[in-house]
Amino acid sequence: MSKVLHVAPLPGYPDEIGRWLWAMQITRSRTLELVEGLDQVTLDWEGPDGQDNSIGTLLYHIALVEMSWLYLDIFEEEFPPEVKNNFPFDMGRSNNRLTRVANVSLKEHLGRLVRSRSIFLDAFRQITLNDWRRIRNPADVEYEVTPEWAVFHLVEHEAGHTFQISAIKRRAHRFLR
């Protein structure tokens, strides 16, 4: 029997929204599979010259960006305290490099990803199809955005970083062995 490839909307959401949330979940499962069992040295490796973003930094960044789109862009409000507490590092960017996140265990990174996704999915239970396409005008940015586009972007964003994590992992294994 051949494998059946299809999209199955997440239950509890309108089908159209559920399909995109399913895509987010599939992308996340690929990220989690890729980092499963990573040791701390590989998680924190910043390339042979120490100038690259580490896998740990990227995992932190993925969760933070997800919460940023949810709160700052879709809900147009600041992070609530329970979310803010999940992100002790500022996530600035300098010369295409994110703020360094090192000496954080894989377990802690995975917990942050699980908590952030749970918050995101729970928040989207209140999004109607009309709200899905309603344009937001977040403060301090030069764009307007719909939740529909934000979710598309989050799928694209995480998929890109998952590819990057895969490449870093391969390079680290060659370099560190």
C-alpha positions as CSV (number, residue, x, y, z in Angstrom):
1,M,0.0,0.0,0.0
2,S,1.3,3.5,-0.8
3,K,1.5,6.4,1.7
4,V,-1.4,8.8,1.4
5,L,-0.4,12.4,1.5
6,H,-3.2,14.9,2.4
7,V,-4.0,17.9,4.5
8,A,-6.2,17.3,7.5
9,P,-7.4,20.5,9.2
10,L,-6.8,20.6,12.9
11,P,-10.1,19.9,14.7
12,G,-11.8,22.7,16.6
13,Y,-11.2,25.4,14.0
14,P,-12.9,26.4,10.8
15,D,-11.6,24.2,8.0
16,E,-9.6,27.0,6.2
17,I,-7.9,28.1,9.4
18,G,-7.4,24.5,10.5
19,R,-5.5,23.6,7.3
20,W,-3.0,26.4,7.9
21,L,-2.6,25.4,11.6
22,W,-2.1,21.8,10.4
23,A,0.7,23.1,8.2
24,M,2.2,24.9,11.3
25,Q,2.1,21.6,13.2
26,I,3.7,19.6,10.5
27,T,6.5,22.1,10.2
28,R,7.0,22.0,13.9
29,S,7.1,18.3,14.0
30,R,9.9,18.4,11.4
31,T,11.8,20.8,13.6
32,L,11.4,18.7,16.7
33,E,12.5,15.5,14.9
34,L,15.6,17.2,13.6
35,V,16.7,18.4,17.1
36,E,15.8,15.2,19.0
37,G,18.6,14.0,21.2
38,L,21.0,16.9,20.3
39,D,23.8,17.3,22.9
40,Q,24.6,20.7,24.4
41,V,27.8,21.1,22.3
42,T,25.9,20.7,19.1
43,L,23.0,22.8,20.3
44,D,25.4,25.7,21.1
45,W,27.9,25.4,18.2
46,E,28.2,28.7,16.4
47,G,30.2,27.5,13.4
48,P,33.9,26.9,13.0
49,D,34.7,30.6,13.5
50,G,32.0,31.2,16.2
51,Q,30.1,33.7,14.1
52,D,27.0,31.7,13.1
53,N,23.7,31.5,14.9
54,S,23.5,28.3,16.9
55,I,20.7,25.8,16.8
56,G,19.7,26.8,20.3
57,T,19.5,30.5,19.2
58,L,17.3,29.5,16.3
59,L,15.0,27.4,18.4
60,Y,14.5,30.4,20.8
61,H,14.0,32.7,17.8
62,I,11.4,30.5,16.3
63,A,9.3,30.5,19.5
64,L,9.8,34.3,20.0
65,V,8.8,35.2,16.5
66,E,5.6,33.1,16.8
67,M,4.6,34.9,19.9
68,S,5.6,38.3,18.4
69,W,3.3,37.7,15.4
70,L,0.5,36.6,17.7
71,Y,0.6,39.4,20.2
72,L,2.3,42.4,18.6
73,D,0.8,42.0,15.1
74,I,-2.5,40.0,15.4
75,F,-3.7,41.0,18.8
76,E,-1.8,44.4,18.7
77,E,-0.8,44.2,22.3
78,E,2.2,43.6,24.4
79,F,3.2,40.1,25.6
80,P,1.2,39.1,28.8
81,P,3.5,38.4,31.8
82,E,3.4,34.6,31.4
83,V,4.6,34.9,27.8
84,K,7.2,37.6,28.5
85,N,8.7,35.3,31.3
86,N,9.2,32.6,28.7
87,F,11.7,34.9,26.9
88,P,14.5,36.1,29.1
89,F,16.7,37.1,26.2
90,D,16.1,40.1,23.9
91,M,16.1,39.0,20.3
92,G,18.0,41.8,18.6
93,R,19.9,41.3,15.4
94,S,23.3,42.6,14.5
95,N,25.1,41.8,11.2
96,N,22.6,39.1,10.3
97,R,23.2,37.4,13.7
98,L,20.6,37.0,16.4
99,T,21.2,37.6,20.1
100,R,23.2,34.6,21.3
101,V,21.3,32.1,23.3
102,A,23.8,29.6,24.8
103,N,23.9,27.1,27.7
104,V,20.2,26.5,27.5
105,S,19.2,22.9,27.6
106,L,17.4,21.2,24.7
107,K,14.7,20.3,27.2
108,E,14.2,24.0,28.0
109,H,14.1,25.0,24.3
110,L,11.6,22.2,23.6
111,G,9.4,23.3,26.5
112,R,9.4,26.9,25.2
113,L,8.4,25.7,21.8
114,V,5.6,23.6,23.2
115,R,4.3,26.4,25.5
116,S,4.4,28.9,22.7
117,R,2.6,26.7,20.2
118,S,-0.1,25.8,22.8
119,I,-0.7,29.6,23.5
120,F,-0.9,30.2,19.7
121,L,-3.3,27.4,19.0
122,D,-5.5,28.3,22.0
123,A,-5.6,31.9,20.9
124,F,-6.7,30.9,17.4
125,R,-9.8,29.1,18.7
126,Q,-11.3,32.6,19.0
127,I,-10.4,33.7,15.5
128,T,-13.4,33.6,13.1
129,L,-13.1,33.5,9.3
130,N,-14.0,37.2,9.1
131,D,-11.3,37.9,11.7
132,W,-8.9,35.7,9.8
133,R,-8.9,38.1,7.0
134,R,-9.3,41.4,8.9
135,I,-6.4,43.7,8.4
136,R,-4.4,44.8,11.4
137,N,-2.2,47.8,11.6
138,P,0.4,47.0,14.3
139,A,2.2,49.9,16.1
140,D,5.7,50.9,15.1
141,V,5.8,48.9,11.8
142,E,5.3,49.9,8.2
143,Y,2.9,47.2,7.2
144,E,-0.6,46.0,7.7
145,V,-1.3,42.3,8.1
146,T,-4.0,39.7,8.4
147,P,-3.9,36.6,10.7
148,E,-4.1,34.6,7.5
149,W,-0.8,36.1,6.2
150,A,0.9,35.9,9.6
151,V,0.2,32.1,9.8
152,F,1.5,31.7,6.2
153,H,4.6,33.6,7.2
154,L,5.1,31.5,10.4
155,V,5.0,28.3,8.3
156,E,7.5,29.7,5.9
157,H,9.7,31.2,8.7
158,E,10.0,27.9,10.6
159,A,10.5,25.8,7.5
160,G,13.4,28.1,6.5
161,H,15.0,27.8,9.9
162,T,14.4,24.1,10.0
163,F,16.5,23.8,6.8
164,Q,19.1,26.0,8.4
165,I,19.2,23.9,11.6
166,S,19.6,20.8,9.4
167,A,22.7,22.4,7.7
168,I,24.2,23.5,11.0
169,K,23.7,20.1,12.5
170,R,25.5,18.4,9.6
171,R,28.3,20.9,9.7
172,A,28.6,20.6,13.5
173,H,28.8,16.8,13.3
174,R,31.6,17.0,10.7
175,F,33.5,19.7,12.5
176,L,33.1,18.5,16.1
177,R,33.9,14.8,15.4
